[in-house]
Amino acid sequence: MQMLFDNRTIQTEALAFQRGRSLQKYWMILDEMQNSTPRQAKGVITRPGLGTKIIIIGDPAQIDHPYLDSRSNGLVYASERMRGSKLCFQVTLQHDECERSPLASEAAIRL
């Protein structure tokens, strides 16, 4: 794994560093997007160039941002606005389809 980072096959970057770029033939994995604002989501999702694919991951029930909620975050914003696009494919997993420990599952319900 370290070799993939060393030869820059895999790179990690903050969302803020994506502005003004056009990324060609990349796979972008945007994790924890429920903690992005709609503006941040738009800023990064509009970066792909020809041949680039984007995978957006998040859980709107796990917001850590003090000014976002389960409806006003970048993940939900992108999902709702891109729904129906022939260039977009969306998968939504239900809670019973996610593998979590019994403690994590109960904590998610209770907390």
N, CA, C and O atoms as CSV, one atom per row, in Angstrom:
chain,resi,resn,atom,element,x,y,z
A,1,MET,N,N,0.829,-1.179,0.000
A,1,MET,CA,C,0.000,0.000,0.000
A,1,MET,C,C,0.880,1.253,0.000
A,1,MET,O,O,0.613,2.205,-0.733
A,2,GLN,N,N,1.914,1.246,0.813
A,2,GLN,CA,C,2.783,2.421,0.889
A,2,GLN,C,C,3.387,2.744,-0.477
A,2,GLN,O,O,3.546,3.914,-0.826
A,3,MET,N,N,3.723,1.707,-1.249
A,3,MET,CA,C,4.290,1.920,-2.580
A,3,MET,C,C,3.311,2.689,-3.473
A,3,MET,O,O,3.727,3.539,-4.261
A,4,LEU,N,N,2.009,2.391,-3.351
A,4,LEU,CA,C,1.008,3.094,-4.157
A,4,LEU,C,C,0.958,4.578,-3.815
A,4,LEU,O,O,0.740,5.415,-4.691
A,5,PHE,N,N,1.159,4.900,-2.546
A,5,PHE,CA,C,1.227,6.306,-2.148
A,5,PHE,C,C,2.550,6.925,-2.596
A,5,PHE,O,O,2.577,8.059,-3.075
A,6,ASP,N,N,3.637,6.185,-2.443
A,6,ASP,CA,C,4.960,6.705,-2.802
A,6,ASP,C,C,5.064,7.031,-4.285
A,6,ASP,O,O,5.654,8.047,-4.652
A,7,ASN,N,N,4.498,6.180,-5.147
A,7,ASN,CA,C,4.580,6.464,-6.585
A,7,ASN,C,C,3.371,7.259,-7.093
A,7,ASN,O,O,3.177,7.410,-8.299
A,8,ARG,N,N,2.567,7.763,-6.157
A,8,ARG,CA,C,1.436,8.654,-6.428
A,8,ARG,C,C,0.324,8.007,-7.256
A,8,ARG,O,O,-0.447,8.702,-7.918
A,9,THR,N,N,0.245,6.660,-7.215
A,9,THR,CA,C,-0.898,5.974,-7.810
A,9,THR,C,C,-2.145,6.313,-7.007
A,9,THR,O,O,-3.225,6.502,-7.564
A,10,ILE,N,N,-1.980,6.387,-5.686
A,10,ILE,CA,C,-3.041,6.829,-4.785
A,10,ILE,C,C,-2.586,8.131,-4.140
A,10,ILE,O,O,-1.475,8.226,-3.619
A,11,GLN,N,N,-3.461,9.133,-4.182
A,11,GLN,CA,C,-3.162,10.424,-3.569
A,11,GLN,C,C,-4.324,10.824,-2.674
A,11,GLN,O,O,-5.476,10.502,-2.962
A,12,THR,N,N,-4.026,11.514,-1.609
A,12,THR,CA,C,-5.075,12.079,-0.763
A,12,THR,C,C,-4.908,13.589,-0.749
A,12,THR,O,O,-3.796,14.106,-0.643
A,13,GLU,N,N,-6.025,14.280,-0.857
A,13,GLU,CA,C,-6.006,15.741,-0.858
A,13,GLU,C,C,-7.271,16.261,-0.203
A,13,GLU,O,O,-8.324,15.628,-0.276
A,14,ALA,N,N,-7.165,17.394,0.425
A,14,ALA,CA,C,-8.331,18.066,0.996
A,14,ALA,C,C,-9.193,18.627,-0.133
A,14,ALA,O,O,-8.694,18.956,-1.209
A,15,LEU,N,N,-10.493,18.731,0.133
A,15,LEU,CA,C,-11.411,19.285,-0.872
A,15,LEU,C,C,-10.968,20.658,-1.351
A,15,LEU,O,O,-11.113,20.984,-2.529
A,16,ALA,N,N,-10.433,21.456,-0.451
A,16,ALA,CA,C,-10.054,22.833,-0.790
A,16,ALA,C,C,-9.020,22.891,-1.911
A,16,ALA,O,O,-8.955,23.887,-2.630
A,17,PHE,N,N,-8.217,21.851,-2.073
A,17,PHE,CA,C,-7.165,21.862,-3.089
A,17,PHE,C,C,-7.661,21.431,-4.466
A,17,PHE,O,O,-6.863,21.356,-5.400
A,18,GLN,N,N,-8.945,21.148,-4.619
A,18,GLN,CA,C,-9.488,20.717,-5.902
A,18,GLN,C,C,-9.949,21.888,-6.770
A,18,GLN,O,O,-10.123,21.731,-7.978
A,19,ARG,N,N,-10.143,23.034,-6.175
A,19,ARG,CA,C,-10.642,24.189,-6.934
A,19,ARG,C,C,-9.699,24.550,-8.072
A,19,ARG,O,O,-8.478,24.541,-7.914
A,20,GLY,N,N,-10.284,24.864,-9.214
A,20,GLY,CA,C,-9.510,25.324,-10.354
A,20,GLY,C,C,-8.808,24.224,-11.132
A,20,GLY,O,O,-8.082,24.510,-12.084
A,21,ARG,N,N,-9.008,22.987,-10.749
A,21,ARG,CA,C,-8.356,21.876,-11.435
A,21,ARG,C,C,-9.350,21.172,-12.347
A,21,ARG,O,O,-10.558,21.200,-12.111
A,22,SER,N,N,-8.828,20.546,-13.384
A,22,SER,CA,C,-9.620,19.663,-14.231
A,22,SER,C,C,-8.868,18.341,-14.299
A,22,SER,O,O,-7.825,18.243,-14.946
A,23,LEU,N,N,-9.395,17.339,-13.635
A,23,LEU,CA,C,-8.696,16.065,-13.487
A,23,LEU,C,C,-9.128,15.089,-14.571
A,23,LEU,O,O,-10.301,14.720,-14.642
A,24,GLN,N,N,-8.203,14.674,-15.406
A,24,GLN,CA,C,-8.475,13.761,-16.514
A,24,GLN,C,C,-8.087,12.335,-16.134
A,24,GLN,O,O,-7.010,12.111,-15.581
A,25,LYS,N,N,-8.953,11.379,-16.424
A,25,LYS,CA,C,-8.686,9.950,-16.229
A,25,LYS,C,C,-8.299,9.616,-14.787
A,25,LYS,O,O,-7.327,8.896,-14.558
A,26,TYR,N,N,-9.035,10.122,-13.842
A,26,TYR,CA,C,-8.832,9.844,-12.421
A,26,TYR,C,C,-10.015,9.055,-11.878
A,26,TYR,O,O,-11.096,9.051,-12.467
A,27,TRP,N,N,-9.802,8.405,-10.777
A,27,TRP,CA,C,-10.872,7.880,-9.932
A,27,TRP,C,C,-10.818,8.714,-8.671
A,27,TRP,O,O,-9.833,8.663,-7.935
A,28,MET,N,N,-11.856,9.477,-8.412
A,28,MET,CA,C,-11.916,10.300,-7.209
A,28,MET,C,C,-12.850,9.621,-6.210
A,28,MET,O,O,-14.000,9.324,-6.535
A,29,ILE,N,N,-12.365,9.376,-5.009
A,29,ILE,CA,C,-13.196,8.805,-3.948
A,29,ILE,C,C,-13.369,9.883,-2.893
A,29,ILE,O,O,-12.414,10.260,-2.214
A,30,LEU,N,N,-14.587,10.373,-2.760
A,30,LEU,CA,C,-14.907,11.454,-1.828
A,30,LEU,C,C,-15.631,10.842,-0.636
A,30,LEU,O,O,-16.822,10.541,-0.713
A,31,ASP,N,N,-14.917,10.664,0.453
A,31,ASP,CA,C,-15.472,9.998,1.629
A,31,ASP,C,C,-15.942,11.026,2.647
A,31,ASP,O,O,-15.446,12.152,2.682
A,32,GLU,N,N,-16.897,10.631,3.471
A,32,GLU,CA,C,-17.458,11.485,4.532
A,32,GLU,C,C,-18.085,12.766,3.961
A,32,GLU,O,O,-18.007,13.827,4.580
A,33,MET,N,N,-18.702,12.661,2.787
A,33,MET,CA,C,-19.274,13.845,2.130
A,33,MET,C,C,-20.483,14.415,2.858
A,33,MET,O,O,-20.931,15.515,2.534
A,34,GLN,N,N,-21.018,13.692,3.832
A,34,GLN,CA,C,-22.104,14.249,4.632
A,34,GLN,C,C,-21.610,15.433,5.460
A,34,GLN,O,O,-22.422,16.216,5.953
A,35,ASN,N,N,-20.306,15.577,5.619
A,35,ASN,CA,C,-19.739,16.698,6.370
A,35,ASN,C,C,-19.279,17.832,5.466
A,35,ASN,O,O,-18.613,18.759,5.928
A,36,SER,N,N,-19.623,17.770,4.188
A,36,SER,CA,C,-19.318,18.874,3.273
A,36,SER,C,C,-20.568,19.728,3.095
A,36,SER,O,O,-21.692,19.251,3.250
A,37,THR,N,N,-20.354,20.971,2.772
A,37,THR,CA,C,-21.478,21.852,2.461
A,37,THR,C,C,-21.876,21.624,1.003
A,37,THR,O,O,-21.085,21.081,0.232
A,38,PRO,N,N,-23.077,22.024,0.613
A,38,PRO,CA,C,-23.436,21.930,-0.798
A,38,PRO,C,C,-22.438,22.667,-1.697
A,38,PRO,O,O,-22.128,22.201,-2.794
A,39,ARG,N,N,-21.946,23.792,-1.243
A,39,ARG,CA,C,-20.979,24.560,-2.037
A,39,ARG,C,C,-19.667,23.786,-2.218
A,39,ARG,O,O,-19.099,23.772,-3.310
A,40,GLN,N,N,-19.192,23.147,-1.152
A,40,GLN,CA,C,-17.977,22.336,-1.259
A,40,GLN,C,C,-18.199,21.149,-2.194
A,40,GLN,O,O,-17.336,20.829,-3.012
A,41,ALA,N,N,-19.350,20.500,-2.072
A,41,ALA,CA,C,-19.656,19.359,-2.935
A,41,ALA,C,C,-19.661,19.789,-4.398
A,41,ALA,O,O,-19.069,19.121,-5.245
A,42,LYS,N,N,-20.317,20.885,-4.692
A,42,LYS,CA,C,-20.347,21.383,-6.069
A,42,LYS,C,C,-18.941,21.710,-6.547
A,42,LYS,O,O,-18.581,21.407,-7.685
A,43,GLY,N,N,-18.152,22.324,-5.683
A,43,GLY,CA,C,-16.791,22.705,-6.052
A,43,GLY,C,C,-15.920,21.534,-6.463
A,43,GLY,O,O,-15.095,21.666,-7.366
A,44,VAL,N,N,-16.087,20.399,-5.820
A,44,VAL,CA,C,-15.248,19.246,-6.155
A,44,VAL,C,C,-15.880,18.366,-7.233
A,44,VAL,O,O,-15.161,17.783,-8.044
A,45,ILE,N,N,-17.194,18.259,-7.257
A,45,ILE,CA,C,-17.858,17.397,-8.242
A,45,ILE,C,C,-17.785,17.995,-9.644
A,45,ILE,O,O,-17.933,17.267,-10.625
A,46,THR,N,N,-17.565,19.277,-9.758
A,46,THR,CA,C,-17.440,19.910,-11.076
A,46,THR,C,C,-15.999,19.904,-11.583
A,46,THR,O,O,-15.713,20.542,-12.596
A,47,ARG,N,N,-15.094,19.211,-10.919
A,47,ARG,CA,C,-13.676,19.149,-11.312
A,47,ARG,C,C,-13.329,18.073,-12.324
A,47,ARG,O,O,-12.313,18.224,-13.003
A,48,PRO,N,N,-14.092,16.998,-12.481
A,48,PRO,CA,C,-13.615,15.921,-13.342
A,48,PRO,C,C,-13.530,16.320,-14.806
A,48,PRO,O,O,-14.408,16.990,-15.350
A,49,GLY,N,N,-12.437,15.881,-15.420
A,49,GLY,CA,C,-12.273,16.024,-16.852
A,49,GLY,C,C,-12.672,14.721,-17.533
A,49,GLY,O,O,-13.280,13.846,-16.916
A,50,LEU,N,N,-12.333,14.606,-18.774
A,50,LEU,CA,C,-12.676,13.437,-19.579
A,50,LEU,C,C,-12.100,12.164,-18.952
A,50,LEU,O,O,-10.917,12.111,-18.615
A,51,GLY,N,N,-12.936,11.153,-18.802
A,51,GLY,CA,C,-12.495,9.865,-18.303
A,51,GLY,C,C,-12.434,9.737,-16.794
A,51,GLY,O,O,-12.074,8.674,-16.287
A,52,THR,N,N,-12.774,10.785,-16.062
A,52,THR,CA,C,-12.722,10.732,-14.602
A,52,THR,C,C,-14.034,10.192,-14.053
A,52,THR,O,O,-15.112,10.527,-14.545
A,53,LYS,N,N,-13.931,9.359,-13.039
A,53,LYS,CA,C,-15.085,8.807,-12.327
A,53,LYS,C,C,-15.029,9.297,-10.890
A,53,LYS,O,O,-13.946,9.434,-10.321
A,54,ILE,N,N,-16.183,9.561,-10.302
A,54,ILE,CA,C,-16.253,10.012,-8.915
A,54,ILE,C,C,-17.101,9.026,-8.119
A,54,ILE,O,O,-18.185,8.630,-8.547
A,55,ILE,N,N,-16.596,8.644,-6.969
A,55,ILE,CA,C,-17.353,7.828,-6.020
A,55,ILE,C,C,-17.552,8.690,-4.784
A,55,ILE,O,O,-16.584,9.130,-4.165
A,56,ILE,N,N,-18.807,8.931,-4.426
A,56,ILE,CA,C,-19.129,9.765,-3.267
A,56,ILE,C,C,-19.695,8.858,-2.181
A,56,ILE,O,O,-20.632,8.095,-2.416
A,57,ILE,N,N,-19.113,8.954,-0.994
A,57,ILE,CA,C,-19.500,8.078,0.109
A,57,ILE,C,C,-19.866,8.927,1.318
A,57,ILE,O,O,-19.219,9.936,1.598
A,58,GLY,N,N,-20.894,8.516,2.021
A,58,GLY,CA,C,-21.247,9.210,3.252
A,58,GLY,C,C,-22.517,8.650,3.854
A,58,GLY,O,O,-23.211,7.834,3.248
A,59,ASP,N,N,-22.802,9.100,5.041
A,59,ASP,CA,C,-24.005,8.689,5.762
A,59,ASP,C,C,-24.646,9.940,6.348
A,59,ASP,O,O,-24.103,10.521,7.288
A,60,PRO,N,N,-25.794,10.369,5.812
A,60,PRO,CA,C,-26.417,11.599,6.308
A,60,PRO,C,C,-26.853,11.521,7.763
A,60,PRO,O,O,-27.226,12.538,8.349
A,61,ALA,N,N,-26.812,10.336,8.355
A,61,ALA,CA,C,-27.142,10.209,9.779
A,61,ALA,C,C,-25.919,10.418,10.668
A,61,ALA,O,O,-26.031,10.379,11.893
A,62,GLN,N,N,-24.754,10.639,10.060
A,62,GLN,CA,C,-23.521,10.795,10.838
A,62,GLN,C,C,-22.855,12.141,10.554
A,62,GLN,O,O,-21.696,12.192,10.141
A,63,ILE,N,N,-23.581,13.208,10.773
A,63,ILE,CA,C,-23.067,14.561,10.533
A,63,ILE,C,C,-22.254,15.020,11.734
A,63,ILE,O,O,-22.716,14.933,12.872
A,64,ASP,N,N,-21.043,15.509,11.483
A,64,ASP,CA,C,-20.199,16.071,12.536
A,64,ASP,C,C,-20.099,17.591,12.444
A,64,ASP,O,O,-19.624,18.240,13.376
A,65,HIS,N,N,-20.538,18.152,11.340
A,65,HIS,CA,C,-20.426,19.592,11.077
A,65,HIS,C,C,-21.517,20.332,11.844
A,65,HIS,O,O,-22.687,19.966,11.738
A,66,PRO,N,N,-21.169,21.358,12.612
A,66,PRO,CA,C,-22.164,22.027,13.463
A,66,PRO,C,C,-23.255,22.784,12.699
A,66,PRO,O,O,-24.311,23.063,13.267
A,67,TYR,N,N,-23.025,23.120,11.429
A,67,TYR,CA,C,-24.008,23.900,10.681
A,67,TYR,C,C,-24.730,23.100,9.605
A,67,TYR,O,O,-25.439,23.673,8.778
A,68,LEU,N,N,-24.557,21.781,9.609
A,68,LEU,CA,C,-25.224,20.923,8.634
A,68,LEU,C,C,-26.148,19.952,9.349
A,68,LEU,O,O,-25.960,19.644,10.526
A,69,ASP,N,N,-27.150,19.475,8.616
A,69,ASP,CA,C,-28.006,18.427,9.162
A,69,ASP,C,C,-28.220,17.362,8.088
A,69,ASP,O,O,-27.588,17.405,7.032
A,70,SER,N,N,-29.100,16.420,8.356
A,70,SER,CA,C,-29.277,15.286,7.446
A,70,SER,C,C,-29.879,15.676,6.101
A,70,SER,O,O,-29.948,14.837,5.202
A,71,ARG,N,N,-30.310,16.903,5.939
A,71,ARG,CA,C,-30.874,17.369,4.662
A,71,ARG,C,C,-30.031,18.454,3.993
A,71,ARG,O,O,-30.095,18.613,2.774
A,72,SER,N,N,-29.249,19.195,4.762
A,72,SER,CA,C,-28.569,20.373,4.209
A,72,SER,C,C,-27.094,20.134,3.898
A,72,SER,O,O,-26.337,21.097,3.777
A,73,ASN,N,N,-26.668,18.894,3.766
A,73,ASN,CA,C,-25.247,18.601,3.553
A,73,ASN,C,C,-24.930,18.334,2.081
A,73,ASN,O,O,-25.836,18.159,1.265
A,74,GLY,N,N,-23.653,18.305,1.754
A,74,GLY,CA,C,-23.213,18.133,0.376
A,74,GLY,C,C,-23.555,16.786,-0.228
A,74,GLY,O,O,-23.807,16.695,-1.430
A,75,LEU,N,N,-23.569,15.736,0.582
A,75,LEU,CA,C,-23.918,14.401,0.093
A,75,LEU,C,C,-25.359,14.370,-0.411
A,75,LEU,O,O,-25.619,13.922,-1.527
A,76,VAL,N,N,-26.282,14.841,0.400
A,76,VAL,CA,C,-27.701,14.850,0.030
A,76,VAL,C,C,-27.942,15.829,-1.120
A,76,VAL,O,O,-28.713,15.538,-2.035
A,77,TYR,N,N,-27.288,16.981,-1.073
A,77,TYR,CA,C,-27.397,17.981,-2.140
A,77,TYR,C,C,-27.029,17.359,-3.493
A,77,TYR,O,O,-27.785,17.469,-4.458
A,78,ALA,N,N,-25.864,16.707,-3.553
A,78,ALA,CA,C,-25.412,16.107,-4.810
A,78,ALA,C,C,-26.337,14.973,-5.241
A,78,ALA,O,O,-26.677,14.856,-6.418
A,79,SER,N,N,-26.739,14.146,-4.294
A,79,SER,CA,C,-27.606,13.015,-4.602
A,79,SER,C,C,-28.934,13.472,-5.194
A,79,SER,O,O,-29.389,12.930,-6.201
A,80,GLU,N,N,-29.549,14.462,-4.574
A,80,GLU,CA,C,-30.848,14.943,-5.046
A,80,GLU,C,C,-30.745,15.622,-6.406
A,80,GLU,O,O,-31.613,15.429,-7.257
A,81,ARG,N,N,-29.713,16.399,-6.620
A,81,ARG,CA,C,-29.610,17.139,-7.876
A,81,ARG,C,C,-29.121,16.290,-9.046
A,81,ARG,O,O,-29.433,16.590,-10.198
A,82,MET,N,N,-28.357,15.231,-8.761
A,82,MET,CA,C,-27.857,14.373,-9.835
A,82,MET,C,C,-28.785,13.188,-10.124
A,82,MET,O,O,-28.586,12.465,-11.101
A,83,ARG,N,N,-29.789,12.995,-9.279
A,83,ARG,CA,C,-30.736,11.892,-9.489
A,83,ARG,C,C,-31.363,12.019,-10.877
A,83,ARG,O,O,-31.823,13.091,-11.272
A,84,GLY,N,N,-31.370,10.913,-11.599
A,84,GLY,CA,C,-31.968,10.898,-12.932
A,84,GLY,C,C,-30.985,11.193,-14.050
A,84,GLY,O,O,-31.320,11.016,-15.221
A,85,SER,N,N,-29.784,11.638,-13.722
A,85,SER,CA,C,-28.777,11.910,-14.744
A,85,SER,C,C,-28.279,10.601,-15.339
A,85,SER,O,O,-28.039,9.635,-14.616
A,86,LYS,N,N,-28.126,10.572,-16.657
A,86,LYS,CA,C,-27.584,9.387,-17.313
A,86,LYS,C,C,-26.085,9.243,-17.063
A,86,LYS,O,O,-25.499,8.208,-17.380
A,87,LEU,N,N,-25.470,10.267,-16.501
A,87,LEU,CA,C,-24.040,10.225,-16.198
A,87,LEU,C,C,-23.768,9.840,-14.752
A,87,LEU,O,O,-22.619,9.824,-14.311
A,88,CYS,N,N,-24.831,9.529,-14.017
A,88,CYS,CA,C,-24.704,9.279,-12.584
A,88,CYS,C,C,-25.429,7.990,-12.214
A,88,CYS,O,O,-26.514,7.710,-12.723
A,89,PHE,N,N,-24.825,7.215,-11.331
A,89,PHE,CA,C,-25.443,5.999,-10.801
A,89,PHE,C,C,-25.377,6.087,-9.290
A,89,PHE,O,O,-24.312,6.340,-8.727
A,90,GLN,N,N,-26.508,5.881,-8.630
A,90,GLN,CA,C,-26.550,6.015,-7.174
A,90,GLN,C,C,-26.953,4.702,-6.519
A,90,GLN,O,O,-27.836,3.990,-6.999
A,91,VAL,N,N,-26.285,4.399,-5.413
A,91,VAL,CA,C,-26.606,3.230,-4.599
A,91,VAL,C,C,-26.835,3.720,-3.181
A,91,VAL,O,O,-25.986,4.408,-2.614
A,92,THR,N,N,-27.968,3.373,-2.611
A,92,THR,CA,C,-28.262,3.715,-1.220
A,92,THR,C,C,-28.417,2.420,-0.447
A,92,THR,O,O,-29.244,1.577,-0.793
A,93,LEU,N,N,-27.626,2.264,0.592
A,93,LEU,CA,C,-27.707,1.073,1.430
A,93,LEU,C,C,-28.593,1.359,2.628
A,93,LEU,O,O,-28.520,2.434,3.224
A,94,GLN,N,N,-29.423,0.400,2.975
A,94,GLN,CA,C,-30.244,0.493,4.174
A,94,GLN,C,C,-29.410,0.029,5.368
A,94,GLN,O,O,-28.391,-0.639,5.195
A,95,HIS,N,N,-29.839,0.381,6.565
A,95,HIS,CA,C,-29.072,0.029,7.762
A,95,HIS,C,C,-28.828,-1.473,7.886
A,95,HIS,O,O,-27.754,-1.889,8.321
A,96,ASP,N,N,-29.812,-2.292,7.507
A,96,ASP,CA,C,-29.631,-3.743,7.635
A,96,ASP,C,C,-28.685,-4.316,6.581
A,96,ASP,O,O,-28.313,-5.487,6.660
A,97,GLU,N,N,-28.293,-3.509,5.601
A,97,GLU,CA,C,-27.350,-3.948,4.576
A,97,GLU,C,C,-25.904,-3.571,4.915
A,97,GLU,O,O,-24.976,-3.973,4.213
A,98,CYS,N,N,-25.717,-2.818,5.965
A,98,CYS,CA,C,-24.391,-2.370,6.375
A,98,CYS,C,C,-23.864,-3.275,7.476
A,98,CYS,O,O,-24.589,-3.624,8.407
A,99,GLU,N,N,-22.617,-3.646,7.366
A,99,GLU,CA,C,-22.022,-4.509,8.380
A,99,GLU,C,C,-21.408,-3.656,9.481
A,99,GLU,O,O,-20.452,-2.915,9.254
A,100,ARG,N,N,-21.969,-3.774,10.665
A,100,ARG,CA,C,-21.483,-3.037,11.828
A,100,ARG,C,C,-21.516,-3.969,13.025
A,100,ARG,O,O,-22.289,-4.926,13.064
A,101,SER,N,N,-20.680,-3.683,13.985
A,101,SER,CA,C,-20.696,-4.490,15.205
A,101,SER,C,C,-22.006,-4.238,15.945
A,101,SER,O,O,-22.645,-3.208,15.733
A,102,PRO,N,N,-22.412,-5.160,16.806
A,102,PRO,CA,C,-23.635,-4.932,17.585
A,102,PRO,C,C,-23.578,-3.630,18.393
A,102,PRO,O,O,-24.576,-2.917,18.488
A,103,LEU,N,N,-22.419,-3.322,18.971
A,103,LEU,CA,C,-22.284,-2.089,19.747
A,103,LEU,C,C,-22.441,-0.857,18.858
A,103,LEU,O,O,-23.157,0.076,19.221
A,104,ALA,N,N,-21.783,-0.841,17.700
A,104,ALA,CA,C,-21.886,0.303,16.792
A,104,ALA,C,C,-23.319,0.477,16.301
A,104,ALA,O,O,-23.807,1.604,16.203
A,105,SER,N,N,-23.995,-0.622,15.993
A,105,SER,CA,C,-25.388,-0.549,15.538
A,105,SER,C,C,-26.295,0.026,16.614
A,105,SER,O,O,-27.119,0.899,16.339
A,106,GLU,N,N,-26.144,-0.461,17.837
A,106,GLU,CA,C,-26.982,0.041,18.925
A,106,GLU,C,C,-26.671,1.502,19.237
A,106,GLU,O,O,-27.584,2.287,19.494
A,107,ALA,N,N,-25.412,1.865,19.218
A,107,ALA,CA,C,-25.034,3.258,19.487
A,107,ALA,C,C,-25.612,4.192,18.431
A,107,ALA,O,O,-26.052,5.295,18.756
A,108,ALA,N,N,-25.616,3.760,17.168
A,108,ALA,CA,C,-26.179,4.592,16.102
A,108,ALA,C,C,-27.663,4.845,16.326
A,108,ALA,O,O,-28.163,5.926,16.015
A,109,ILE,N,N,-28.363,3.868,16.859
A,109,ILE,CA,C,-29.792,4.017,17.140
A,109,ILE,C,C,-30.016,4.896,18.366
A,109,ILE,O,O,-30.849,5.801,18.339
A,110,ARG,N,N,-29.280,4.633,19.431
A,110,ARG,CA,C,-29.502,5.325,20.704
A,110,ARG,C,C,-28.937,6.740,20.751
A,110,ARG,O,O,-29.477,7.606,21.440
A,111,LEU,N,N,-27.866,6.971,20.030
A,111,LEU,CA,C,-27.217,8.276,20.116
A,111,LEU,C,C,-27.642,9.148,18.963
A,111,LEU,O,O,-27.201,10.293,18.859
